[in-house]
Amino acid sequence: MDYRDLSYFETIAELGHLGRASEKLCRTQSALSKCIRRLEEELGTELFERNGRRILLTPIGALLLERAKILRRGMDESKRQLMDFSKGIKGHVRLGASTTMAELLLPTATSRFLTKAPDVTIEVKIGMNDTLRDSLQAGHIDLMLGPIEDNDSVFVSHPIVDDDVVIVAGPDHPVFQAPLELGVLTQYRWVLASTQVATRRWLDAKLQKSGHPPTTVQVETNSIILLPQLIARNQLLSLLSRRNLGPGRPGYPLREVPIPNTTMKRTFGVIYRDEAYLTPAALCLLHILKNSAEGLIADRITPNLPHDSSNDAFELEYQTEEIDE
């Protein structure tokens, strides 16, 4: 089976139109028709069927398209591998990270990495875990820093640090004057991620299991960490990593709403596609993240805050947290 025929077939299948494929590939329609005939003769079956002016894949054609994409990705990665290993630890690393992991690990991790590989360039994509996982699966990023999901057979993951997600609100939110019980959460409006994100699914399941109605979502966003002032000023509730709370942290001035049994436990780690090719540069960064996690967190600099006796308990907790981890 000719690789070029497969490449042309993939374009024709995705466009569903021989003329448009001809324009995109700069090949005549006759040449593309011959390409399809060669594949059909080799496989002994039809790959397309006509539907008006469009052409649609047959079930066998759809299966071939899936396999062709896997083959093309393998060929692309093999080409990268040969080129990369001839260069040593050089090239380009594509890293995806959740906002919490970016704030927690990236400053120190990239510093150590660039010390070992000063010629490498890094592309960092910050996003929610659902978007990052889609990018990782599609091969658009090499490594991901984010929450590890249970029973995940698609990716390889290495735990780095445990994390708690808690309910948060501005310091003057009326929820702090209400009974601290689960049902009170449905009385207020929320800022939440999409229903595809694990934290949102966890909250929805928690309320449903307890017989409460779902939350009223006023703002849906893919970057809650950027909205603490919006949340505080508009009397909204949200979910946030406990690590991001307190003076000098990204979630300030939000406070935890201490309702019993409303803490979501999760584990952050470095994640990559099973059997995916990783460049020497990506392997170097992976090694740093896997084997130096405690040091990367401990190396973070504690913010210099003006002294306030009311903050003493927080500052002590902050320092202890960093030392313990």
PyMOL commands that set and color helices and strands:
alter all, ss='L'
color gray80, all
select helices_A, chain A and resi 3-15+18-25+29-43+59-87+99-116+129-137+174-177+182-187+198-209+224-226+228-233+242-244+280-291+293-298+309-324
alter helices_A, ss='H'
color red, helices_A
select strands_A, chain A and resi 48-51+54-57+92-97+121-126+143-147+155-169+189-192+216-220+237-241+255-256+264-273
alter strands_A, ss='S'
color yellow, strands_A
deselect
rebuild
show_as cartoon
